Amino acid sequence: MQLTRRAIVAATLLSFGAGLSFGAGAAAARPMKPAEEFFTLPYDGVMPGCDDWFTLQEIAGRLGESEAFFFSSPLRITEFSAIRQTGFRTNGADFIPRRYCTARARFNDERERVLKYNIIERGGLAGFGRGVEWCVVGLDHYHAYAPDCEAAGP
């Protein structure tokens, strides 16, 4: 009797699951669809480059504010150089587009530090606009992107 119940439950679950399209096998079989096609709002498909002035100014401003507010530090970025892209959509087409970048940042203490950042399409507040995540090697006070800001890269 116990075996019969198990067999009925197993057969029911298998027949129910056969009509659904989830699981590892079904996910691998579906066609890849770029994440932009999931958005309901218009999308022009253009992401800013690593050398985008607005992105760099946002990083400089937010870093200066956080250093002053949380650490009572006067550190500010004064200049960017050696800006280059290290990856684009490295997570695959199914994920929200991300551009990974690195640069040298000169600070007001006359030191140069490595800046790693990524630009996220539709990563702004409530999915509007782009978002930016960044980390300065040696200034990751809470080790959010440890080790040495590697988690901010591709």
Chimera marker file (.cmm) of the C-alpha trace (Angstrom):
<marker_set name="trace">
<marker id="1" x="0.000" y="0.000" z="0.000" r="1" g="1" b="0" radius="0.5"/>
<marker id="2" x="2.801" y="2.402" z="0.945" r="1" g="1" b="0" radius="0.5"/>
<marker id="3" x="4.614" y="1.719" z="-2.324" r="1" g="1" b="0" radius="0.5"/>
<marker id="4" x="1.461" y="2.363" z="-4.326" r="1" g="1" b="0" radius="0.5"/>
<marker id="5" x="0.908" y="5.755" z="-2.690" r="1" g="1" b="0" radius="0.5"/>
<marker id="6" x="4.492" y="6.738" z="-3.401" r="1" g="1" b="0" radius="0.5"/>
<marker id="7" x="4.120" y="5.654" z="-7.005" r="1" g="1" b="0" radius="0.5"/>
<marker id="8" x="0.910" y="7.672" z="-7.424" r="1" g="1" b="0" radius="0.5"/>
<marker id="9" x="2.467" y="10.780" z="-5.856" r="1" g="1" b="0" radius="0.5"/>
<marker id="10" x="5.575" y="10.422" z="-8.005" r="1" g="1" b="0" radius="0.5"/>
<marker id="11" x="3.534" y="9.943" z="-11.184" r="1" g="1" b="0" radius="0.5"/>
<marker id="12" x="1.358" y="12.955" z="-10.344" r="1" g="1" b="0" radius="0.5"/>
<marker id="13" x="4.367" y="15.168" z="-9.689" r="1" g="1" b="0" radius="0.5"/>
<marker id="14" x="6.078" y="14.051" z="-12.868" r="1" g="1" b="0" radius="0.5"/>
<marker id="15" x="3.009" y="14.635" z="-15.008" r="1" g="1" b="0" radius="0.5"/>
<marker id="16" x="2.459" y="18.050" z="-13.401" r="1" g="1" b="0" radius="0.5"/>
<marker id="17" x="6.098" y="19.052" z="-13.867" r="1" g="1" b="0" radius="0.5"/>
<marker id="18" x="6.163" y="17.948" z="-17.503" r="1" g="1" b="0" radius="0.5"/>
<marker id="19" x="3.871" y="20.810" z="-18.525" r="1" g="1" b="0" radius="0.5"/>
<marker id="20" x="5.929" y="23.512" z="-16.797" r="1" g="1" b="0" radius="0.5"/>
<marker id="21" x="9.001" y="25.111" z="-18.271" r="1" g="1" b="0" radius="0.5"/>
<marker id="22" x="11.332" y="25.384" z="-15.334" r="1" g="1" b="0" radius="0.5"/>
<marker id="23" x="14.332" y="23.475" z="-14.129" r="1" g="1" b="0" radius="0.5"/>
<marker id="24" x="17.881" y="23.151" z="-15.352" r="1" g="1" b="0" radius="0.5"/>
<marker id="25" x="17.016" y="21.233" z="-18.527" r="1" g="1" b="0" radius="0.5"/>
<marker id="26" x="14.353" y="23.698" z="-19.646" r="1" g="1" b="0" radius="0.5"/>
<marker id="27" x="16.501" y="26.734" z="-18.850" r="1" g="1" b="0" radius="0.5"/>
<marker id="28" x="19.337" y="25.406" z="-20.965" r="1" g="1" b="0" radius="0.5"/>
<marker id="29" x="17.005" y="24.661" z="-23.877" r="1" g="1" b="0" radius="0.5"/>
<marker id="30" x="15.339" y="28.080" z="-24.108" r="1" g="1" b="0" radius="0.5"/>
<marker id="31" x="16.720" y="30.629" z="-26.557" r="1" g="1" b="0" radius="0.5"/>
<marker id="32" x="18.947" y="33.347" z="-25.150" r="1" g="1" b="0" radius="0.5"/>
<marker id="33" x="17.148" y="36.672" z="-25.020" r="1" g="1" b="0" radius="0.5"/>
<marker id="34" x="19.001" y="39.924" z="-24.298" r="1" g="1" b="0" radius="0.5"/>
<marker id="35" x="17.937" y="41.521" z="-21.021" r="1" g="1" b="0" radius="0.5"/>
<marker id="36" x="16.968" y="44.737" z="-22.838" r="1" g="1" b="0" radius="0.5"/>
<marker id="37" x="14.031" y="42.924" z="-24.416" r="1" g="1" b="0" radius="0.5"/>
<marker id="38" x="12.558" y="42.284" z="-20.962" r="1" g="1" b="0" radius="0.5"/>
<marker id="39" x="12.168" y="46.010" z="-20.293" r="1" g="1" b="0" radius="0.5"/>
<marker id="40" x="8.795" y="47.562" z="-20.941" r="1" g="1" b="0" radius="0.5"/>
<marker id="41" x="10.166" y="51.099" z="-21.206" r="1" g="1" b="0" radius="0.5"/>
<marker id="42" x="11.930" y="52.256" z="-24.383" r="1" g="1" b="0" radius="0.5"/>
<marker id="43" x="15.606" y="51.387" z="-24.494" r="1" g="1" b="0" radius="0.5"/>
<marker id="44" x="18.016" y="52.876" z="-26.999" r="1" g="1" b="0" radius="0.5"/>
<marker id="45" x="20.711" y="50.257" z="-26.427" r="1" g="1" b="0" radius="0.5"/>
<marker id="46" x="23.469" y="52.819" z="-25.879" r="1" g="1" b="0" radius="0.5"/>
<marker id="47" x="25.539" y="52.549" z="-22.726" r="1" g="1" b="0" radius="0.5"/>
<marker id="48" x="28.031" y="55.228" z="-21.770" r="1" g="1" b="0" radius="0.5"/>
<marker id="49" x="31.679" y="54.386" z="-22.277" r="1" g="1" b="0" radius="0.5"/>
<marker id="50" x="34.263" y="54.087" z="-19.534" r="1" g="1" b="0" radius="0.5"/>
<marker id="51" x="35.450" y="57.637" z="-20.219" r="1" g="1" b="0" radius="0.5"/>
<marker id="52" x="31.956" y="59.148" z="-19.837" r="1" g="1" b="0" radius="0.5"/>
<marker id="53" x="32.357" y="62.500" z="-18.069" r="1" g="1" b="0" radius="0.5"/>
<marker id="54" x="29.111" y="62.217" z="-16.078" r="1" g="1" b="0" radius="0.5"/>
<marker id="55" x="30.042" y="58.767" z="-14.766" r="1" g="1" b="0" radius="0.5"/>
<marker id="56" x="33.493" y="59.894" z="-13.670" r="1" g="1" b="0" radius="0.5"/>
<marker id="57" x="32.090" y="63.012" z="-11.995" r="1" g="1" b="0" radius="0.5"/>
<marker id="58" x="29.513" y="60.911" z="-10.152" r="1" g="1" b="0" radius="0.5"/>
<marker id="59" x="32.265" y="58.634" z="-8.832" r="1" g="1" b="0" radius="0.5"/>
<marker id="60" x="34.435" y="61.594" z="-7.787" r="1" g="1" b="0" radius="0.5"/>
<marker id="61" x="31.529" y="63.337" z="-6.059" r="1" g="1" b="0" radius="0.5"/>
<marker id="62" x="30.239" y="60.286" z="-4.215" r="1" g="1" b="0" radius="0.5"/>
<marker id="63" x="33.737" y="59.285" z="-3.099" r="1" g="1" b="0" radius="0.5"/>
<marker id="64" x="34.431" y="62.770" z="-1.750" r="1" g="1" b="0" radius="0.5"/>
<marker id="65" x="31.114" y="62.859" z="0.108" r="1" g="1" b="0" radius="0.5"/>
<marker id="66" x="31.553" y="59.429" z="1.681" r="1" g="1" b="0" radius="0.5"/>
<marker id="67" x="35.166" y="60.091" z="2.711" r="1" g="1" b="0" radius="0.5"/>
<marker id="68" x="34.154" y="63.374" z="4.357" r="1" g="1" b="0" radius="0.5"/>
<marker id="69" x="30.957" y="62.112" z="6.004" r="1" g="1" b="0" radius="0.5"/>
<marker id="70" x="31.965" y="58.647" z="7.212" r="1" g="1" b="0" radius="0.5"/>
<marker id="71" x="35.714" y="58.970" z="7.723" r="1" g="1" b="0" radius="0.5"/>
<marker id="72" x="36.297" y="62.724" z="8.255" r="1" g="1" b="0" radius="0.5"/>
<marker id="73" x="38.831" y="62.538" z="5.454" r="1" g="1" b="0" radius="0.5"/>
<marker id="74" x="39.572" y="65.374" z="3.031" r="1" g="1" b="0" radius="0.5"/>
<marker id="75" x="40.414" y="62.947" z="0.175" r="1" g="1" b="0" radius="0.5"/>
<marker id="76" x="39.087" y="63.955" z="-3.235" r="1" g="1" b="0" radius="0.5"/>
<marker id="77" x="39.753" y="62.729" z="-6.759" r="1" g="1" b="0" radius="0.5"/>
<marker id="78" x="41.381" y="65.462" z="-8.828" r="1" g="1" b="0" radius="0.5"/>
<marker id="79" x="42.133" y="63.656" z="-12.089" r="1" g="1" b="0" radius="0.5"/>
<marker id="80" x="41.495" y="60.423" z="-14.011" r="1" g="1" b="0" radius="0.5"/>
<marker id="81" x="43.950" y="58.767" z="-16.394" r="1" g="1" b="0" radius="0.5"/>
<marker id="82" x="44.610" y="55.414" z="-18.113" r="1" g="1" b="0" radius="0.5"/>
<marker id="83" x="40.868" y="54.748" z="-18.466" r="1" g="1" b="0" radius="0.5"/>
<marker id="84" x="40.109" y="51.436" z="-20.123" r="1" g="1" b="0" radius="0.5"/>
<marker id="85" x="37.353" y="48.864" z="-20.442" r="1" g="1" b="0" radius="0.5"/>
<marker id="86" x="37.994" y="45.475" z="-18.843" r="1" g="1" b="0" radius="0.5"/>
<marker id="87" x="34.739" y="43.760" z="-19.803" r="1" g="1" b="0" radius="0.5"/>
<marker id="88" x="31.308" y="44.170" z="-21.334" r="1" g="1" b="0" radius="0.5"/>
<marker id="89" x="28.363" y="41.858" z="-20.675" r="1" g="1" b="0" radius="0.5"/>
<marker id="90" x="30.690" y="39.279" z="-19.185" r="1" g="1" b="0" radius="0.5"/>
<marker id="91" x="27.774" y="37.698" z="-17.290" r="1" g="1" b="0" radius="0.5"/>
<marker id="92" x="25.933" y="36.875" z="-20.524" r="1" g="1" b="0" radius="0.5"/>
<marker id="93" x="23.171" y="38.333" z="-22.665" r="1" g="1" b="0" radius="0.5"/>
<marker id="94" x="20.422" y="37.319" z="-20.223" r="1" g="1" b="0" radius="0.5"/>
<marker id="95" x="21.712" y="39.709" z="-17.564" r="1" g="1" b="0" radius="0.5"/>
<marker id="96" x="21.354" y="43.480" z="-17.410" r="1" g="1" b="0" radius="0.5"/>
<marker id="97" x="24.175" y="44.998" z="-19.510" r="1" g="1" b="0" radius="0.5"/>
<marker id="98" x="27.215" y="46.010" z="-17.503" r="1" g="1" b="0" radius="0.5"/>
<marker id="99" x="30.417" y="47.689" z="-18.646" r="1" g="1" b="0" radius="0.5"/>
<marker id="100" x="33.458" y="47.036" z="-16.461" r="1" g="1" b="0" radius="0.5"/>
<marker id="101" x="36.217" y="49.630" z="-16.360" r="1" g="1" b="0" radius="0.5"/>
<marker id="102" x="39.441" y="50.540" z="-14.622" r="1" g="1" b="0" radius="0.5"/>
<marker id="103" x="41.305" y="53.827" z="-14.332" r="1" g="1" b="0" radius="0.5"/>
<marker id="104" x="44.081" y="55.560" z="-12.435" r="1" g="1" b="0" radius="0.5"/>
<marker id="105" x="42.744" y="58.218" z="-10.089" r="1" g="1" b="0" radius="0.5"/>
<marker id="106" x="44.930" y="61.017" z="-8.756" r="1" g="1" b="0" radius="0.5"/>
<marker id="107" x="43.879" y="62.311" z="-5.359" r="1" g="1" b="0" radius="0.5"/>
<marker id="108" x="44.452" y="65.607" z="-3.602" r="1" g="1" b="0" radius="0.5"/>
<marker id="109" x="47.106" y="63.905" z="-1.422" r="1" g="1" b="0" radius="0.5"/>
<marker id="110" x="49.174" y="63.561" z="-4.659" r="1" g="1" b="0" radius="0.5"/>
<marker id="111" x="48.842" y="59.770" z="-4.686" r="1" g="1" b="0" radius="0.5"/>
<marker id="112" x="47.542" y="57.698" z="-7.568" r="1" g="1" b="0" radius="0.5"/>
<marker id="113" x="45.266" y="54.780" z="-6.825" r="1" g="1" b="0" radius="0.5"/>
<marker id="114" x="43.558" y="52.190" z="-9.024" r="1" g="1" b="0" radius="0.5"/>
<marker id="115" x="39.831" y="52.748" z="-9.520" r="1" g="1" b="0" radius="0.5"/>
<marker id="116" x="37.633" y="49.824" z="-10.580" r="1" g="1" b="0" radius="0.5"/>
<marker id="117" x="34.051" y="50.563" z="-11.556" r="1" g="1" b="0" radius="0.5"/>
<marker id="118" x="31.153" y="49.229" z="-13.541" r="1" g="1" b="0" radius="0.5"/>
<marker id="119" x="28.324" y="50.985" z="-15.309" r="1" g="1" b="0" radius="0.5"/>
<marker id="120" x="24.965" y="49.233" z="-15.065" r="1" g="1" b="0" radius="0.5"/>
<marker id="121" x="22.272" y="49.913" z="-17.645" r="1" g="1" b="0" radius="0.5"/>
<marker id="122" x="18.931" y="50.570" z="-15.943" r="1" g="1" b="0" radius="0.5"/>
<marker id="123" x="20.735" y="50.390" z="-12.586" r="1" g="1" b="0" radius="0.5"/>
<marker id="124" x="19.557" y="53.768" z="-11.319" r="1" g="1" b="0" radius="0.5"/>
<marker id="125" x="16.777" y="54.490" z="-8.862" r="1" g="1" b="0" radius="0.5"/>
<marker id="126" x="13.742" y="52.294" z="-9.675" r="1" g="1" b="0" radius="0.5"/>
<marker id="127" x="15.404" y="51.153" z="-12.910" r="1" g="1" b="0" radius="0.5"/>
<marker id="128" x="15.619" y="54.608" z="-14.479" r="1" g="1" b="0" radius="0.5"/>
<marker id="129" x="18.969" y="55.690" z="-15.871" r="1" g="1" b="0" radius="0.5"/>
<marker id="130" x="22.279" y="53.998" z="-15.385" r="1" g="1" b="0" radius="0.5"/>
<marker id="131" x="23.886" y="52.972" z="-12.132" r="1" g="1" b="0" radius="0.5"/>
<marker id="132" x="27.531" y="52.977" z="-11.114" r="1" g="1" b="0" radius="0.5"/>
<marker id="133" x="29.389" y="50.740" z="-8.672" r="1" g="1" b="0" radius="0.5"/>
<marker id="134" x="32.987" y="51.646" z="-7.898" r="1" g="1" b="0" radius="0.5"/>
<marker id="135" x="35.880" y="50.811" z="-5.631" r="1" g="1" b="0" radius="0.5"/>
<marker id="136" x="39.278" y="52.406" z="-5.066" r="1" g="1" b="0" radius="0.5"/>
<marker id="137" x="42.051" y="49.938" z="-4.232" r="1" g="1" b="0" radius="0.5"/>
<marker id="138" x="43.270" y="50.805" z="-0.747" r="1" g="1" b="0" radius="0.5"/>
<marker id="139" x="40.148" y="52.824" z="0.148" r="1" g="1" b="0" radius="0.5"/>
<marker id="140" x="37.628" y="49.968" z="0.419" r="1" g="1" b="0" radius="0.5"/>
<marker id="141" x="37.194" y="50.644" z="4.132" r="1" g="1" b="0" radius="0.5"/>
<marker id="142" x="34.475" y="48.045" z="4.696" r="1" g="1" b="0" radius="0.5"/>
<marker id="143" x="35.972" y="45.451" z="2.309" r="1" g="1" b="0" radius="0.5"/>
<marker id="144" x="32.741" y="45.430" z="0.325" r="1" g="1" b="0" radius="0.5"/>
<marker id="145" x="34.615" y="44.516" z="-2.870" r="1" g="1" b="0" radius="0.5"/>
<marker id="146" x="37.441" y="42.540" z="-1.247" r="1" g="1" b="0" radius="0.5"/>
<marker id="147" x="40.072" y="41.473" z="-2.018" r="1" g="1" b="0" radius="0.5"/>
<marker id="148" x="41.598" y="44.629" z="-3.487" r="1" g="1" b="0" radius="0.5"/>
<marker id="149" x="38.354" y="45.621" z="-5.242" r="1" g="1" b="0" radius="0.5"/>
<marker id="150" x="38.353" y="42.456" z="-7.352" r="1" g="1" b="0" radius="0.5"/>
<marker id="151" x="34.593" y="42.025" z="-6.820" r="1" g="1" b="0" radius="0.5"/>
<marker id="152" x="33.956" y="45.312" z="-8.653" r="1" g="1" b="0" radius="0.5"/>
<marker id="153" x="35.425" y="43.851" z="-11.840" r="1" g="1" b="0" radius="0.5"/>
<marker id="154" x="34.301" y="41.192" z="-14.289" r="1" g="1" b="0" radius="0.5"/>
<link id1="1" id2="2" r="1" g="1" b="0" radius="0.2"/>
<link id1="2" id2="3" r="1" g="1" b="0" radius="0.2"/>
<link id1="3" id2="4" r="1" g="1" b="0" radius="0.2"/>
<link id1="4" id2="5" r="1" g="1" b="0" radius="0.2"/>
<link id1="5" id2="6" r="1" g="1" b="0" radius="0.2"/>
<link id1="6" id2="7" r="1" g="1" b="0" radius="0.2"/>
<link id1="7" id2="8" r="1" g="1" b="0" radius="0.2"/>
<link id1="8" id2="9" r="1" g="1" b="0" radius="0.2"/>
<link id1="9" id2="10" r="1" g="1" b="0" radius="0.2"/>
<link id1="10" id2="11" r="1" g="1" b="0" radius="0.2"/>
<link id1="11" id2="12" r="1" g="1" b="0" radius="0.2"/>
<link id1="12" id2="13" r="1" g="1" b="0" radius="0.2"/>
<link id1="13" id2="14" r="1" g="1" b="0" radius="0.2"/>
<link id1="14" id2="15" r="1" g="1" b="0" radius="0.2"/>
<link id1="15" id2="16" r="1" g="1" b="0" radius="0.2"/>
<link id1="16" id2="17" r="1" g="1" b="0" radius="0.2"/>
<link id1="17" id2="18" r="1" g="1" b="0" radius="0.2"/>
<link id1="18" id2="19" r="1" g="1" b="0" radius="0.2"/>
<link id1="19" id2="20" r="1" g="1" b="0" radius="0.2"/>
<link id1="20" id2="21" r="1" g="1" b="0" radius="0.2"/>
<link id1="21" id2="22" r="1" g="1" b="0" radius="0.2"/>
<link id1="22" id2="23" r="1" g="1" b="0" radius="0.2"/>
<link id1="23" id2="24" r="1" g="1" b="0" radius="0.2"/>
<link id1="24" id2="25" r="1" g="1" b="0" radius="0.2"/>
<link id1="25" id2="26" r="1" g="1" b="0" radius="0.2"/>
<link id1="26" id2="27" r="1" g="1" b="0" radius="0.2"/>
<link id1="27" id2="28" r="1" g="1" b="0" radius="0.2"/>
<link id1="28" id2="29" r="1" g="1" b="0" radius="0.2"/>
<link id1="29" id2="30" r="1" g="1" b="0" radius="0.2"/>
<link id1="30" id2="31" r="1" g="1" b="0" radius="0.2"/>
<link id1="31" id2="32" r="1" g="1" b="0" radius="0.2"/>
<link id1="32" id2="33" r="1" g="1" b="0" radius="0.2"/>
<link id1="33" id2="34" r="1" g="1" b="0" radius="0.2"/>
<link id1="34" id2="35" r="1" g="1" b="0" radius="0.2"/>
<link id1="35" id2="36" r="1" g="1" b="0" radius="0.2"/>
<link id1="36" id2="37" r="1" g="1" b="0" radius="0.2"/>
<link id1="37" id2="38" r="1" g="1" b="0" radius="0.2"/>
<link id1="38" id2="39" r="1" g="1" b="0" radius="0.2"/>
<link id1="39" id2="40" r="1" g="1" b="0" radius="0.2"/>
<link id1="40" id2="41" r="1" g="1" b="0" radius="0.2"/>
<link id1="41" id2="42" r="1" g="1" b="0" radius="0.2"/>
<link id1="42" id2="43" r="1" g="1" b="0" radius="0.2"/>
<link id1="43" id2="44" r="1" g="1" b="0" radius="0.2"/>
<link id1="44" id2="45" r="1" g="1" b="0" radius="0.2"/>
<link id1="45" id2="46" r="1" g="1" b="0" radius="0.2"/>
<link id1="46" id2="47" r="1" g="1" b="0" radius="0.2"/>
<link id1="47" id2="48" r="1" g="1" b="0" radius="0.2"/>
<link id1="48" id2="49" r="1" g="1" b="0" radius="0.2"/>
<link id1="49" id2="50" r="1" g="1" b="0" radius="0.2"/>
<link id1="50" id2="51" r="1" g="1" b="0" radius="0.2"/>
<link id1="51" id2="52" r="1" g="1" b="0" radius="0.2"/>
<link id1="52" id2="53" r="1" g="1" b="0" radius="0.2"/>
<link id1="53" id2="54" r="1" g="1" b="0" radius="0.2"/>
<link id1="54" id2="55" r="1" g="1" b="0" radius="0.2"/>
<link id1="55" id2="56" r="1" g="1" b="0" radius="0.2"/>
<link id1="56" id2="57" r="1" g="1" b="0" radius="0.2"/>
<link id1="57" id2="58" r="1" g="1" b="0" radius="0.2"/>
<link id1="58" id2="59" r="1" g="1" b="0" radius="0.2"/>
<link id1="59" id2="60" r="1" g="1" b="0" radius="0.2"/>
<link id1="60" id2="61" r="1" g="1" b="0" radius="0.2"/>
<link id1="61" id2="62" r="1" g="1" b="0" radius="0.2"/>
<link id1="62" id2="63" r="1" g="1" b="0" radius="0.2"/>
<link id1="63" id2="64" r="1" g="1" b="0" radius="0.2"/>
<link id1="64" id2="65" r="1" g="1" b="0" radius="0.2"/>
<link id1="65" id2="66" r="1" g="1" b="0" radius="0.2"/>
<link id1="66" id2="67" r="1" g="1" b="0" radius="0.2"/>
<link id1="67" id2="68" r="1" g="1" b="0" radius="0.2"/>
<link id1="68" id2="69" r="1" g="1" b="0" radius="0.2"/>
<link id1="69" id2="70" r="1" g="1" b="0" radius="0.2"/>
<link id1="70" id2="71" r="1" g="1" b="0" radius="0.2"/>
<link id1="71" id2="72" r="1" g="1" b="0" radius="0.2"/>
<link id1="72" id2="73" r="1" g="1" b="0" radius="0.2"/>
<link id1="73" id2="74" r="1" g="1" b="0" radius="0.2"/>
<link id1="74" id2="75" r="1" g="1" b="0" radius="0.2"/>
<link id1="75" id2="76" r="1" g="1" b="0" radius="0.2"/>
<link id1="76" id2="77" r="1" g="1" b="0" radius="0.2"/>
<link id1="77" id2="78" r="1" g="1" b="0" radius="0.2"/>
<link id1="78" id2="79" r="1" g="1" b="0" radius="0.2"/>
<link id1="79" id2="80" r="1" g="1" b="0" radius="0.2"/>
<link id1="80" id2="81" r="1" g="1" b="0" radius="0.2"/>
<link id1="81" id2="82" r="1" g="1" b="0" radius="0.2"/>
<link id1="82" id2="83" r="1" g="1" b="0" radius="0.2"/>
<link id1="83" id2="84" r="1" g="1" b="0" radius="0.2"/>
<link id1="84" id2="85" r="1" g="1" b="0" radius="0.2"/>
<link id1="85" id2="86" r="1" g="1" b="0" radius="0.2"/>
<link id1="86" id2="87" r="1" g="1" b="0" radius="0.2"/>
<link id1="87" id2="88" r="1" g="1" b="0" radius="0.2"/>
<link id1="88" id2="89" r="1" g="1" b="0" radius="0.2"/>
<link id1="89" id2="90" r="1" g="1" b="0" radius="0.2"/>
<link id1="90" id2="91" r="1" g="1" b="0" radius="0.2"/>
<link id1="91" id2="92" r="1" g="1" b="0" radius="0.2"/>
<link id1="92" id2="93" r="1" g="1" b="0" radius="0.2"/>
<link id1="93" id2="94" r="1" g="1" b="0" radius="0.2"/>
<link id1="94" id2="95" r="1" g="1" b="0" radius="0.2"/>
<link id1="95" id2="96" r="1" g="1" b="0" radius="0.2"/>
<link id1="96" id2="97" r="1" g="1" b="0" radius="0.2"/>
<link id1="97" id2="98" r="1" g="1" b="0" radius="0.2"/>
<link id1="98" id2="99" r="1" g="1" b="0" radius="0.2"/>
<link id1="99" id2="100" r="1" g="1" b="0" radius="0.2"/>
<link id1="100" id2="101" r="1" g="1" b="0" radius="0.2"/>
<link id1="101" id2="102" r="1" g="1" b="0" radius="0.2"/>
<link id1="102" id2="103" r="1" g="1" b="0" radius="0.2"/>
<link id1="103" id2="104" r="1" g="1" b="0" radius="0.2"/>
<link id1="104" id2="105" r="1" g="1" b="0" radius="0.2"/>
<link id1="105" id2="106" r="1" g="1" b="0" radius="0.2"/>
<link id1="106" id2="107" r="1" g="1" b="0" radius="0.2"/>
<link id1="107" id2="108" r="1" g="1" b="0" radius="0.2"/>
<link id1="108" id2="109" r="1" g="1" b="0" radius="0.2"/>
<link id1="109" id2="110" r="1" g="1" b="0" radius="0.2"/>
<link id1="110" id2="111" r="1" g="1" b="0" radius="0.2"/>
<link id1="111" id2="112" r="1" g="1" b="0" radius="0.2"/>
<link id1="112" id2="113" r="1" g="1" b="0" radius="0.2"/>
<link id1="113" id2="114" r="1" g="1" b="0" radius="0.2"/>
<link id1="114" id2="115" r="1" g="1" b="0" radius="0.2"/>
<link id1="115" id2="116" r="1" g="1" b="0" radius="0.2"/>
<link id1="116" id2="117" r="1" g="1" b="0" radius="0.2"/>
<link id1="117" id2="118" r="1" g="1" b="0" radius="0.2"/>
<link id1="118" id2="119" r="1" g="1" b="0" radius="0.2"/>
<link id1="119" id2="120" r="1" g="1" b="0" radius="0.2"/>
<link id1="120" id2="121" r="1" g="1" b="0" radius="0.2"/>
<link id1="121" id2="122" r="1" g="1" b="0" radius="0.2"/>
<link id1="122" id2="123" r="1" g="1" b="0" radius="0.2"/>
<link id1="123" id2="124" r="1" g="1" b="0" radius="0.2"/>
<link id1="124" id2="125" r="1" g="1" b="0" radius="0.2"/>
<link id1="125" id2="126" r="1" g="1" b="0" radius="0.2"/>
<link id1="126" id2="127" r="1" g="1" b="0" radius="0.2"/>
<link id1="127" id2="128" r="1" g="1" b="0" radius="0.2"/>
<link id1="128" id2="129" r="1" g="1" b="0" radius="0.2"/>
<link id1="129" id2="130" r="1" g="1" b="0" radius="0.2"/>
<link id1="130" id2="131" r="1" g="1" b="0" radius="0.2"/>
<link id1="131" id2="132" r="1" g="1" b="0" radius="0.2"/>
<link id1="132" id2="133" r="1" g="1" b="0" radius="0.2"/>
<link id1="133" id2="134" r="1" g="1" b="0" radius="0.2"/>
<link id1="134" id2="135" r="1" g="1" b="0" radius="0.2"/>
<link id1="135" id2="136" r="1" g="1" b="0" radius="0.2"/>
<link id1="136" id2="137" r="1" g="1" b="0" radius="0.2"/>
<link id1="137" id2="138" r="1" g="1" b="0" radius="0.2"/>
<link id1="138" id2="139" r="1" g="1" b="0" radius="0.2"/>
<link id1="139" id2="140" r="1" g="1" b="0" radius="0.2"/>
<link id1="140" id2="141" r="1" g="1" b="0" radius="0.2"/>
<link id1="141" id2="142" r="1" g="1" b="0" radius="0.2"/>
<link id1="142" id2="143" r="1" g="1" b="0" radius="0.2"/>
<link id1="143" id2="144" r="1" g="1" b="0" radius="0.2"/>
<link id1="144" id2="145" r="1" g="1" b="0" radius="0.2"/>
<link id1="145" id2="146" r="1" g="1" b="0" radius="0.2"/>
<link id1="146" id2="147" r="1" g="1" b="0" radius="0.2"/>
<link id1="147" id2="148" r="1" g="1" b="0" radius="0.2"/>
<link id1="148" id2="149" r="1" g="1" b="0" radius="0.2"/>
<link id1="149" id2="150" r="1" g="1" b="0" radius="0.2"/>
<link id1="150" id2="151" r="1" g="1" b="0" radius="0.2"/>
<link id1="151" id2="152" r="1" g="1" b="0" radius="0.2"/>
<link id1="152" id2="153" r="1" g="1" b="0" radius="0.2"/>
<link id1="153" id2="154" r="1" g="1" b="0" radius="0.2"/>
</marker_set>
